[in-house]
Amino acid sequence: MKKVVVLLAVAFAFILAGCNTVRGFGQDVQKVGDKIEDKAKK
């Protein structure tokens, strides 16, 4: 559980640092969601 929380926190930090527009933010959130979904399937 701690690993998931840390992963989410790191991903959120990258999202905030990496996006310049609302559209970019949405794309970044989608990518993070995809990664979390992939981890959950494993």
Secondary structure as a PSIPRED ss2 file (coil, helix, strand):
# PSIPRED VFORMAT (PSIPRED V4.0)

   1 M C   1.000  0.000  0.000
   2 K H   0.000  1.000  0.000
   3 K H   0.000  1.000  0.000
   4 V H   0.000  1.000  0.000
   5 V H   0.000  1.000  0.000
   6 V H   0.000  1.000  0.000
   7 L H   0.000  1.000  0.000
   8 L H   0.000  1.000  0.000
   9 A H   0.000  1.000  0.000
  10 V H   0.000  1.000  0.000
  11 A H   0.000  1.000  0.000
  12 F H   0.000  1.000  0.000
  13 A H   0.000  1.000  0.000
  14 F H   0.000  1.000  0.000
  15 I H   0.000  1.000  0.000
  16 L H   0.000  1.000  0.000
  17 A H   0.000  1.000  0.000
  18 G H   0.000  1.000  0.000
  19 C C   1.000  0.000  0.000
  20 N C   1.000  0.000  0.000
  21 T C   1.000  0.000  0.000
  22 V H   0.000  1.000  0.000
  23 R H   0.000  1.000  0.000
  24 G H   0.000  1.000  0.000
  25 F H   0.000  1.000  0.000
  26 G H   0.000  1.000  0.000
  27 Q H   0.000  1.000  0.000
  28 D H   0.000  1.000  0.000
  29 V H   0.000  1.000  0.000
  30 Q H   0.000  1.000  0.000
  31 K H   0.000  1.000  0.000
  32 V H   0.000  1.000  0.000
  33 G H   0.000  1.000  0.000
  34 D H   0.000  1.000  0.000
  35 K H   0.000  1.000  0.000
  36 I H   0.000  1.000  0.000
  37 E H   0.000  1.000  0.000
  38 D H   0.000  1.000  0.000
  39 K H   0.000  1.000  0.000
  40 A H   0.000  1.000  0.000
  41 K H   0.000  1.000  0.000
  42 K C   1.000  0.000  0.000
